Amino acid sequence: MMTPVFFLEELSAKQMLNGILSKILPDNIQPRFVVFEGKQDLEKQLVRRLRLWRMPNCQFFVLRDQDSGDCRLIKRNLLEKCNKANKPKTVVRVACHELETFYLGDLRAVDKGLKLGKLSKLQNKRKYREPDNLSNPAQELITLTDNRYQKVSGSRAISKYLSLDGNRSHSFNVLVKAIIEVFDT
């Protein structure tokens, strides 16, 4: 049995994954999470943490926000670090621009998670049809929810309602597809 191990830049990513992995992984697979204190900490420690991992039969995933960087360069840099750690099969995914893009791609989930009931109808507005193009999704989500969204608690509340097949965020769909491909039973 393969164990998924996720290397994450922040706690909110763990909360998001906890919400969606129960819909993807078989019940007998328990994911592990290594949460860093931001993207610099993740990049600084990734090689060492991967090298020191001793649990057998693991599939590693790295998830990091793009923020204002070039996602191709970020991904290439992370893949180089994984290769340097002798873990070339690590799956690297970059959230364009931030994790909150995943939530803006499914406003129905935001409505349900934060008990708002007013956002779903906005999903077809131009701005939310391709949320990966928004430059500051976290601020957009805070504004849209009248300050009800908080990174960790909001991720915990929203993620369990995220649709795996109707999300408008391309980067969310690429992440989900990668996880499904590894654990497709």
Backbone as CSV, one residue per row, in Angstrom:
resi,resn,N_x,N_y,N_z,CA_x,CA_y,CA_z,C_x,C_y,C_z
1,MET,0.836,-1.179,0.000,0.000,0.000,0.000,0.883,1.245,0.000
2,MET,0.566,2.156,-0.881,1.318,3.408,-1.036,0.725,4.471,-0.102
3,THR,1.590,5.204,0.572,1.165,6.292,1.453,1.471,7.623,0.780
4,PRO,0.462,8.482,0.630,0.733,9.810,0.084,1.323,10.713,1.163
5,VAL,2.389,11.418,0.801,3.036,12.358,1.721,3.067,13.710,1.025
6,PHE,2.448,14.696,1.654,2.322,16.024,1.070,3.232,17.009,1.795
7,PHE,4.097,17.660,1.043,4.955,18.725,1.545,4.285,20.038,1.164
8,LEU,3.907,20.831,2.171,3.054,21.993,1.965,3.668,23.245,2.560
9,GLU,3.410,24.368,1.928,4.001,25.611,2.429,3.279,26.194,3.632
10,GLU,2.032,25.760,3.866,1.282,26.352,4.976,0.164,25.434,5.450
11,LEU,-0.316,25.692,6.650,-1.351,24.879,7.279,-2.666,24.901,6.506
12,SER,-2.999,26.011,5.878,-4.268,26.078,5.137,-4.300,25.054,4.001
13,ALA,-3.160,24.745,3.415,-3.106,23.728,2.353,-3.434,22.347,2.925
14,LYS,-2.967,22.078,4.124,-3.300,20.804,4.777,-4.804,20.714,5.014
15,GLN,-5.399,21.806,5.483,-6.841,21.811,5.729,-7.615,21.573,4.428
16,MET,-7.155,22.183,3.338,-7.810,21.990,2.045,-7.699,20.533,1.616
17,LEU,-6.509,19.963,1.725,-6.304,18.570,1.320,-7.118,17.605,2.188
18,ASN,-7.203,17.869,3.478,-8.023,17.023,4.344,-9.457,16.956,3.840
19,GLY,-9.951,18.063,3.323,-11.319,18.108,2.820,-11.529,17.348,1.526
20,ILE,-10.535,17.337,0.652,-10.745,16.680,-0.646,-10.218,15.252,-0.706
21,LEU,-9.210,14.924,0.090,-8.612,13.591,-0.003,-9.578,12.483,0.399
22,SER,-10.503,12.781,1.293,-11.477,11.757,1.688,-12.373,11.369,0.516
23,LYS,-12.462,12.232,-0.486,-13.260,11.942,-1.690,-12.436,11.216,-2.753
24,ILE,-11.115,11.213,-2.592,-10.227,10.658,-3.612,-9.599,9.342,-3.178
25,LEU,-9.067,9.318,-1.976,-8.303,8.158,-1.513,-9.199,7.062,-0.949
26,PRO,-8.808,5.815,-1.142,-9.528,4.726,-0.477,-9.437,4.895,1.039
27,ASP,-10.421,4.358,1.739,-10.497,4.524,3.200,-9.271,3.999,3.938
28,ASN,-8.601,2.988,3.384,-7.467,2.384,4.092,-6.150,3.134,3.881
29,ILE,-6.173,4.231,3.136,-4.952,5.009,2.907,-5.013,6.290,3.731
30,GLN,-4.032,6.460,4.591,-3.956,7.637,5.445,-2.811,8.542,4.986
31,PRO,-3.128,9.740,4.507,-2.067,10.639,4.044,-1.250,11.190,5.211
32,ARG,-0.041,11.590,4.889,0.842,12.265,5.838,1.086,13.670,5.308
33,PHE,1.325,14.601,6.226,1.542,15.992,5.839,2.792,16.525,6.532
34,VAL,3.589,17.230,5.756,4.728,17.962,6.298,4.455,19.423,5.955
35,VAL,4.148,20.203,6.988,3.745,21.593,6.788,4.904,22.506,7.176
36,PHE,5.242,23.391,6.260,6.337,24.332,6.470,5.788,25.701,6.865
37,GLU,6.676,26.582,7.208,6.294,27.933,7.604,6.498,28.892,6.444
38,GLY,5.827,28.644,5.354,5.905,29.502,4.177,6.747,28.877,3.074
39,LYS,6.699,29.514,1.917,7.374,28.953,0.737,8.894,28.957,0.869
40,GLN,9.477,29.961,1.535,10.932,29.980,1.696,11.389,28.817,2.573
41,ASP,10.630,28.552,3.626,10.955,27.437,4.517,10.837,26.114,3.767
42,LEU,9.785,25.955,2.976,9.601,24.740,2.181,10.785,24.532,1.247
43,GLU,11.154,25.571,0.516,12.250,25.439,-0.447,13.595,25.213,0.239
44,LYS,13.782,25.826,1.382,15.045,25.680,2.105,15.216,24.263,2.664
45,GLN,14.139,23.648,3.144,14.229,22.355,3.826,13.833,21.149,2.978
46,LEU,13.280,21.381,1.797,12.698,20.285,1.025,13.690,19.152,0.747
47,VAL,14.869,19.457,0.260,15.839,18.414,-0.083,16.176,17.580,1.151
48,ARG,16.485,18.233,2.228,16.865,17.526,3.454,15.717,16.671,3.976
49,ARG,14.511,17.211,3.994,13.363,16.468,4.526,13.019,15.256,3.657
50,LEU,13.126,15.428,2.339,12.888,14.286,1.443,13.954,13.208,1.632
51,ARG,15.213,13.626,1.721,16.307,12.663,1.905,16.175,11.878,3.201
52,LEU,15.720,12.544,4.246,15.642,11.915,5.564,14.394,11.063,5.755
53,TRP,13.471,11.114,4.818,12.227,10.350,4.962,12.539,8.862,4.902
54,ARG,12.163,8.133,5.920,12.518,6.717,6.013,11.340,5.761,5.843
55,MET,10.140,6.252,5.874,8.978,5.378,5.726,8.941,4.844,4.288
56,PRO,8.821,3.530,4.117,8.810,2.969,2.757,7.458,3.146,2.062
57,ASN,7.453,2.914,0.757,6.235,2.917,-0.057,5.450,4.226,0.031
58,CYS,6.139,5.322,-0.207,5.502,6.634,-0.170,5.493,7.270,-1.549
59,GLN,4.432,7.976,-1.823,4.366,8.830,-3.005,4.372,10.259,-2.490
60,PHE,5.384,11.015,-2.896,5.534,12.383,-2.420,4.852,13.368,-3.362
61,PHE,4.246,14.381,-2.745,3.635,15.499,-3.463,4.161,16.784,-2.833
62,VAL,4.403,17.780,-3.656,4.778,19.103,-3.168,3.752,20.086,-3.732
63,LEU,3.169,20.896,-2.854,2.212,21.918,-3.277,2.678,23.262,-2.754
64,ARG,2.784,24.202,-3.678,3.249,25.542,-3.326,2.445,26.560,-4.103
65,ASP,2.220,27.727,-3.529,1.561,28.829,-4.239,2.509,29.453,-5.242
66,GLN,1.954,29.945,-6.311,2.732,30.676,-7.312,3.062,32.072,-6.808
67,ASP,2.109,32.685,-6.125,2.214,34.080,-5.727,2.518,34.915,-6.969
68,SER,3.561,35.711,-6.964,3.843,36.556,-8.143,4.940,35.975,-9.033
69,GLY,5.385,34.754,-8.741,6.457,34.144,-9.520,5.976,33.499,-10.804
70,ASP,6.906,33.006,-11.580,6.619,32.278,-12.813,6.407,30.814,-12.437
71,CYS,5.196,30.299,-12.662,4.886,28.944,-12.178,5.770,27.882,-12.813
72,ARG,6.189,28.071,-14.062,7.070,27.077,-14.691,8.434,27.050,-14.022
73,LEU,8.956,28.222,-13.684,10.251,28.278,-12.988,10.148,27.707,-11.577
74,ILE,9.055,28.013,-10.903,8.846,27.489,-9.551,8.794,25.969,-9.591
75,LYS,8.016,25.435,-10.518,7.888,23.985,-10.631,9.229,23.345,-10.987
76,ARG,9.946,23.934,-11.931,11.253,23.400,-12.330,12.216,23.390,-11.147
77,ASN,12.232,24.471,-10.382,13.098,24.574,-9.205,12.750,23.493,-8.176
78,LEU,11.470,23.294,-7.926,11.055,22.274,-6.959,11.381,20.868,-7.457
79,LEU,11.192,20.623,-8.749,11.542,19.314,-9.313,13.041,19.046,-9.213
80,GLU,13.849,20.089,-9.423,15.305,19.935,-9.262,15.657,19.559,-7.830
81,LYS,14.974,20.176,-6.879,15.218,19.851,-5.474,14.823,18.397,-5.185
82,CYS,13.727,17.954,-5.747,13.286,16.566,-5.555,14.294,15.597,-6.169
83,ASN,14.797,15.926,-7.333,15.824,15.085,-7.966,17.091,15.050,-7.129
84,LYS,17.473,16.205,-6.593,18.662,16.295,-5.751,18.507,15.423,-4.496
85,ALA,17.270,15.290,-4.037,16.988,14.466,-2.858,16.800,13.000,-3.230
86,ASN,17.015,12.685,-4.501,16.849,11.324,-5.015,15.403,10.840,-4.908
87,LYS,14.472,11.756,-5.128,13.035,11.442,-5.149,12.443,11.978,-6.457
88,PRO,12.887,11.443,-7.608,12.476,11.980,-8.901,11.012,11.754,-9.261
89,LYS,10.331,10.866,-8.562,8.924,10.599,-8.866,7.972,11.484,-8.062
90,THR,8.518,12.453,-7.361,7.696,13.382,-6.594,6.827,14.191,-7.546
91,VAL,5.563,14.325,-7.191,4.623,15.124,-7.984,4.635,16.539,-7.427
92,VAL,4.926,17.506,-8.295,4.975,18.907,-7.886,3.822,19.645,-8.550
93,ARG,3.064,20.377,-7.745,1.969,21.178,-8.269,2.061,22.573,-7.682
94,VAL,1.694,23.560,-8.520,1.749,24.965,-8.127,0.337,25.539,-8.220
95,ALA,-0.140,26.114,-7.129,-1.451,26.765,-7.120,-1.303,28.156,-7.727
96,CYS,-2.026,28.414,-8.794,-1.972,29.722,-9.458,-3.032,30.624,-8.849
97,HIS,-2.753,31.637,-8.375,-1.663,32.352,-7.766,-1.527,31.958,-6.306
98,GLU,-2.679,31.624,-5.728,-2.708,31.223,-4.320,-3.739,30.106,-4.151
99,LEU,-3.696,29.450,-3.023,-4.630,28.386,-2.700,-6.090,28.854,-2.815
100,GLU,-6.335,30.093,-2.508,-7.703,30.625,-2.535,-8.323,30.588,-3.930
101,THR,-7.490,30.457,-4.951,-7.999,30.296,-6.310,-8.885,29.058,-6.391
102,PHE,-8.505,28.005,-5.662,-9.286,26.768,-5.654,-10.710,27.040,-5.160
103,TYR,-10.838,27.911,-4.173,-12.146,28.215,-3.595,-12.949,29.132,-4.516
104,LEU,-12.273,30.073,-5.137,-12.961,30.956,-6.083,-13.429,30.195,-7.321
105,GLY,-12.840,29.038,-7.547,-13.268,28.189,-8.656,-14.520,27.387,-8.340
106,ASP,-14.962,27.414,-7.097,-16.164,26.690,-6.681,-16.877,27.520,-5.609
107,LEU,-17.547,28.557,-6.054,-18.210,29.468,-5.116,-19.376,28.802,-4.375
108,ARG,-19.908,27.719,-4.923,-20.939,26.961,-4.221,-20.352,26.390,-2.931
109,ALA,-19.112,25.906,-3.015,-18.435,25.368,-1.830,-18.179,26.467,-0.803
110,VAL,-17.836,27.656,-1.266,-17.620,28.796,-0.360,-18.930,29.129,0.341
111,ASP,-20.022,29.161,-0.433,-21.347,29.413,0.144,-21.673,28.415,1.249
112,LYS,-21.492,27.141,0.953,-21.838,26.098,1.924,-20.905,26.127,3.128
113,GLY,-19.614,26.232,2.866,-18.641,26.187,3.950,-18.739,27.354,4.910
114,LEU,-18.967,28.532,4.367,-19.048,29.731,5.213,-20.484,30.135,5.513
115,LYS,-21.428,29.320,5.051,-22.861,29.550,5.298,-23.304,30.942,4.843
116,LEU,-22.964,31.259,3.597,-23.299,32.570,3.058,-24.562,32.542,2.198
117,GLY,-24.635,31.589,1.277,-25.823,31.462,0.441,-26.035,32.535,-0.591
118,LYS,-24.984,33.260,-0.970,-25.187,34.341,-1.933,-24.154,34.364,-3.060
119,LEU,-23.159,33.484,-2.994,-22.046,33.592,-3.930,-22.161,32.695,-5.157
120,SER,-22.863,31.591,-5.061,-22.935,30.631,-6.165,-23.328,31.285,-7.477
121,LYS,-24.241,32.233,-7.405,-24.728,32.889,-8.623,-23.644,33.729,-9.314
122,LEU,-22.567,34.013,-8.619,-21.482,34.821,-9.201,-20.493,33.991,-10.018
123,GLN,-20.590,32.655,-9.958,-19.597,31.785,-10.596,-19.454,32.045,-12.093
124,ASN,-20.530,32.451,-12.755,-20.456,32.683,-14.195,-20.038,34.097,-14.570
125,LYS,-19.786,34.931,-13.568,-19.240,36.248,-13.877,-17.846,36.059,-14.457
126,ARG,-17.480,36.907,-15.357,-16.201,36.793,-16.059,-15.021,36.576,-15.104
127,LYS,-14.999,37.332,-14.048,-13.911,37.294,-13.071,-13.708,35.905,-12.462
128,TYR,-14.787,35.158,-12.244,-14.707,33.875,-11.549,-14.750,32.669,-12.485
129,ARG,-14.878,32.916,-13.780,-14.860,31.803,-14.733,-13.465,31.205,-14.855
130,GLU,-12.444,32.042,-14.699,-11.054,31.595,-14.736,-10.307,32.209,-13.552
131,PRO,-10.557,31.697,-12.360,-9.989,32.317,-11.160,-8.464,32.263,-11.093
132,ASP,-7.839,31.355,-11.846,-6.376,31.296,-11.843,-5.756,32.583,-12.379
133,ASN,-6.533,33.383,-13.075,-6.022,34.638,-13.636,-6.060,35.799,-12.645
134,LEU,-6.714,35.608,-11.505,-6.785,36.678,-10.506,-5.429,36.839,-9.826
135,SER,-4.981,38.068,-9.690,-3.641,38.297,-9.135,-3.596,38.203,-7.607
136,ASN,-4.715,38.429,-6.929,-4.729,38.354,-5.469,-5.994,37.643,-4.990
137,PRO,-6.061,36.315,-5.203,-7.279,35.584,-4.848,-7.622,35.617,-3.365
138,ALA,-6.623,35.650,-2.490,-6.920,35.678,-1.052,-7.686,36.948,-0.701
139,GLN,-7.222,38.071,-1.188,-7.914,39.333,-0.907,-9.287,39.357,-1.563
140,GLU,-9.380,38.802,-2.753,-10.669,38.724,-3.452,-11.669,37.915,-2.628
141,LEU,-11.222,36.801,-2.069,-12.103,35.949,-1.274,-12.512,36.639,0.027
142,ILE,-11.592,37.332,0.651,-11.909,38.073,1.876,-12.966,39.137,1.586
143,THR,-12.773,39.871,0.498,-13.726,40.915,0.120,-15.079,40.310,-0.230
144,LEU,-15.060,39.256,-1.013,-16.283,38.603,-1.475,-17.114,38.049,-0.314
145,THR,-16.451,37.619,0.733,-17.144,37.016,1.880,-17.336,38.002,3.033
146,ASP,-17.142,39.265,2.767,-17.270,40.293,3.817,-16.437,39.950,5.051
147,ASN,-15.181,39.583,4.804,-14.205,39.270,5.851,-14.512,38.002,6.648
148,ARG,-15.381,37.138,6.161,-15.683,35.889,6.870,-14.624,34.828,6.602
149,TYR,-13.943,34.958,5.477,-12.914,33.968,5.147,-11.642,34.258,5.923
150,GLN,-11.142,33.242,6.614,-9.841,33.249,7.272,-9.085,32.048,6.725
151,LYS,-7.776,32.176,6.523,-7.011,31.147,5.817,-7.226,29.719,6.332
152,VAL,-6.951,29.455,7.572,-7.002,28.079,8.078,-8.442,27.621,8.325
153,SER,-9.200,28.388,9.078,-10.581,27.971,9.363,-11.432,27.984,8.095
154,GLY,-11.191,28.928,7.214,-11.922,28.979,5.945,-11.591,27.788,5.069
155,SER,-10.324,27.412,5.017,-9.924,26.236,4.239,-10.575,24.979,4.786
156,ARG,-10.612,24.861,6.096,-11.239,23.700,6.735,-12.737,23.654,6.407
157,ALA,-13.396,24.792,6.470,-14.846,24.845,6.254,-15.231,24.634,4.787
158,ILE,-14.488,25.225,3.883,-14.833,25.196,2.459,-14.440,23.893,1.789
159,SER,-13.288,23.361,2.128,-12.708,22.241,1.369,-13.582,21.006,1.310
160,LYS,-14.322,20.724,2.352,-15.153,19.513,2.330,-16.290,19.603,1.328
161,TYR,-16.572,20.805,0.827,-17.635,20.991,-0.164,-17.106,21.164,-1.587
162,LEU,-15.790,21.216,-1.738,-15.226,21.422,-3.076,-15.594,20.265,-4.001
163,SER,-16.072,20.619,-5.161,-16.408,19.622,-6.178,-15.128,19.197,-6.885
164,LEU,-14.966,17.904,-7.070,-13.770,17.405,-7.745,-13.878,17.481,-9.259
165,ASP,-15.056,17.724,-9.772,-15.193,17.740,-11.226,-15.854,18.983,-11.794
166,GLY,-16.121,19.978,-10.991,-16.751,21.176,-11.529,-16.028,22.455,-11.184
167,ASN,-14.810,22.344,-10.685,-14.075,23.525,-10.245,-13.549,24.307,-11.440
168,ARG,-13.650,25.624,-11.373,-13.190,26.493,-12.460,-11.688,26.800,-12.395
169,SER,-11.026,26.369,-11.339,-9.582,26.591,-11.209,-8.829,25.462,-11.914
170,HIS,-8.106,25.821,-12.942,-7.324,24.831,-13.679,-6.270,24.185,-12.770
171,SER,-5.611,24.990,-11.937,-4.559,24.435,-11.078,-5.138,23.462,-10.046
172,PHE,-6.349,23.695,-9.570,-7.013,22.746,-8.672,-7.258,21.429,-9.408
173,ASN,-7.777,21.524,-10.618,-8.086,20.325,-11.399,-6.840,19.517,-11.714
174,VAL,-5.724,20.190,-11.977,-4.459,19.496,-12.255,-3.975,18.765,-11.001
175,LEU,-4.116,19.384,-9.847,-3.739,18.739,-8.581,-4.592,17.497,-8.339
176,VAL,-5.897,17.641,-8.448,-6.805,16.517,-8.215,-6.506,15.381,-9.184
177,LYS,-6.310,15.707,-10.442,-6.019,14.689,-11.457,-4.742,13.922,-11.105
178,ALA,-3.715,14.632,-10.658,-2.449,13.977,-10.289,-2.639,13.010,-9.138
179,ILE,-3.397,13.406,-8.144,-3.635,12.523,-6.991,-4.436,11.301,-7.434
180,ILE,-5.469,11.518,-8.226,-6.299,10.412,-8.708,-5.473,9.437,-9.540
181,GLU,-4.628,9.956,-10.400,-3.812,9.087,-11.252,-2.893,8.180,-10.434
182,VAL,-2.356,8.702,-9.341,-1.459,7.891,-8.512,-2.238,6.839,-7.733
183,PHE,-3.431,7.187,-7.242,-4.162,6.291,-6.350,-5.413,5.706,-6.975
184,ASP,-5.514,5.754,-8.290,-6.663,5.191,-8.979,-6.685,3.675,-8.771
185,THR,-7.755,3.233,-8.179,-7.851,1.796,-7.889,-8.916,1.122,-8.717
